């Protein structure tokens, strides 16, 4: 779960008045979810800052996908499938939920959920992927979610790299194969990979006062 520093003042009679307060990004401003920072640290720490990955990583991943040509998006889909299966075995929270919550903004979160459901239920056959791109995406997903001090925002970063690759290759058909384009979930994947109207800075959320609780394999994000 993502937590942000509360900027709206609390009423003088609020029990947390005068303390540094955080609230869940996805839960609005409900009174019952507000937490003093020392309580949040004690209950869910250690906390990690929540950032977008460095742009050089996104550019490098985009280059790998562009080099993969029509195997670019199939490689992304299989990497997501394998990541979800591995995370389900290691984490005590639903990785689909975590990655969808990473996608800041309602439309982006909705399209991310759709592609995760698709990839989670219908894996792409490995011969349809590019081994270098597949390895690069898989490594990036692991690196972004397991850093001890920072939780890099995986859903947005991977979508941005996929968007850039699709555009560089000349369009959706050039970044996919015929089988993927006739998938039952192809529409969800295409919308996610072309969802370039989303801008997290406009939402005012990508700031260093946002935190993610601990490691995802100790159930700290589900409380």
Buried (B, 14 or more C-beta within 10 A) or exposed (E): BBBBBBEEEBEEEEEBEEBEBBBBBBEEEEEEBBBBBEBBBEEBBEBBBBBBBEEEBBEBBBBBBBBBBBBBBBBBBBBBBBBBEBBBEEBEBBBBBBBBBBBBBEEBBBBBBBBBBBBBEEBBEEEBBBEBBBBBBBEBBBEBBBBEEEBBBBBBBBBBBBBBBBBBBEEBEBBBBEEBBEBEBBEBBBBBBBBEEBEBEEEEBBEEEBBBBBBBEEBBBBE
